[in-house]
Amino acid sequence: QAIISGGASLQIVNSSNVVIEGLKFTNLGNTGLLLDGSNNVRVTRNQFALQATGSTLIWLQVSGVNSHHNRIDHNDFGPKSDTDPLIAYQGDNNGNISQYDVIEYNYFHDVGPWVANGKETIRLGLSGISLSNGYNTIQYNLFENCDGEPEIVSVKSSNNTVRYNTFKTSKGGLTSRHGHNNSFYGNYFLGDGVESEQAGIRI
């Protein structure tokens, strides 16, 4: 029931078995939550509504050595107008992505205005770690009015699963950008007669 505001942020570094629950992130200028080299961390029932600054800003970043088995669930993300992803997996500077993480049952909404590149809702990896095996799962999330850029979810790593998500009135698509052995199934893309530029799944 605390509010993270102003220039503050929250960082979980080289830790395990931590629960971040019930916080509201309204801060500006810093990543709201950084999971750095941590494992078995649960991020649940938080509201991410960071203030716009007109610059680039990742809201929730996962990176570092020994990052694995984290769960991001039942959170509210949005609205977001600044460039950079809401959730970004950055790797450990050794070519590896966090492994066995689950992103599920979250509500992502009202991302925009549209830019050509750099405002993904979820970016799972980077080009430089695209051959790293993540074994991560993105499932049962709702994406609504996510009109940030052509890639709503951008997968840039290997051996991940994206399933049972709903993309509603959102411009852009689910994109397999880099990596091997990724699975995409059971996702719904609903234009509802409003959104005419849904991209669906792009490989």
Disulfide bonds with the S-S distance in Angstrom:
none
